[in-house]
Structures are given as C-alpha cells and as structure tokens.
Amino acid sequence: MYALDSAFARQVTGRALPPAGLLIPRAYRVDDLTYGLLWALTVVDDALQADDRALRAQVPVVHALASRPRAAMTAGSVPSLSRAGGMWLGSEAGARHLTTRITAADGPVRMWLAAQNGEQTCGWLLFPARRMLLRHLAPAGGTAVLNLPETAVKDSEPWERVLLMLTAAFFEHHGQAVRITTETADTGVDEFVIAGGRAHIAHWTPSPAADILWHTETMPDTAATQPFTDALDHALPAPGQTA
C-alpha cells in the first residue's frame, strides 16, 4: 500500500492515465508499522465519533458500577454501541475498578493480558483510561503475561503483530516485564491483576457469545484468588528455567 495526496490523485485520475500508469514514489510506500497505526486510529476514531452520544450517557453509569466489588454491563443495555465503543466503555470501568483497589503498598503486580489481534491492542495503545492505569501501577512494577498462542500469530497480519509488539513495549516502558505464554487452553481466561494477594478481574473486550461488554470483580479472599495465581504460575517458568 502507498500513501498518496488525495487532491493529486483526483486530479490525475480525473483524466486519462498516462501509458505508464499513476507513478508513486517508492518513499510513499506504507510499512507495517505505519499501516497498523493508521488502521487503529481510523477504526477507533470513526467508531467513537459515531458512539459519542451513547458513551456520554453511559459514563456516569459505569463510574457508579465501578465502585462495586463486582459489576458487569451487557451489550443489550447499549444495543447501538460498536465494538470499539464497548472496549472504550470497558476501559473506563476496568481502569477505575483497578486504580481504586490497588495501591503502591500492594507491591509489584502480576497481570494476565488477553490481547491477541490488532483490534484488542487498540485499547492499550489509544485509550486514556488504560494509560492512566499503567501509570498508576508503574511505581511498584511487576510482570505482565501475554496469552498469545502460535495460531493467533500465524493467522494475524504483519501489521497486527507490530501492534502487539508495541503493546508489549508500552507495558515495559511502564515498568511491567512482559512474558508470553502460548497455551491455547488459556485463551478464554479473563484479564486480571493480582496485587497484595488479591485477584482483580478487569475484562474489557466485548464478548458477543456471552452478551457482555465488560466485567469487573475483586475476589473476596485468598482461596478465591488461588485459581488466578495458579494460571500465572503455570505460565511463568520457575526460577532457573527458560522462558
């Protein structure tokens, strides 16, 4: 793909093309990094502008729900919302839920990430609520586990892989060491953070099958937290082993 000034393109294509065709300098070729960023910005911006009124109406509801130990919003409650709009709303809910429950006194955090394609990385790269969350967690540092099966990589476009690498770099910039697990059995696990011995779920990717826009929850005790700790322990190698 190539970048081209639209006014120039209309001017040239408005008349008969020269025998050699429309010549575009090789320097205008769009690489995977540029294409990925342009795709993410365009898709998200168009969707959020279309969803603007619905999102404004739902923000007070989301903020009220985020104060509860457990909350969720169904897609049916906002039927006109796009997937990008649902991710933005979920980001607001998840970030508020986590930042009000995790403090620097909890020490380093451990996170489980479910982003596997270009669309799912957009929330981390573009939404202010998630950047605010990473800044909030940065002083204590920690580890983020990215659940990325080999099939998800093979089935993705090169520019999507670039967005995934940018997401990993973004986490490491904010003090979270990124580790990757390729376990396909774990692809259905909600995103969560373990801090201070407690597990906090913040799943902000719309799930059409379950009719859920987003879901937040804090586990009531260490026993309820154990399955989440086990998932991370299984994904991360023990000291002395190779990642």
Disulfide bonds with the S-S distance in Angstrom:
none
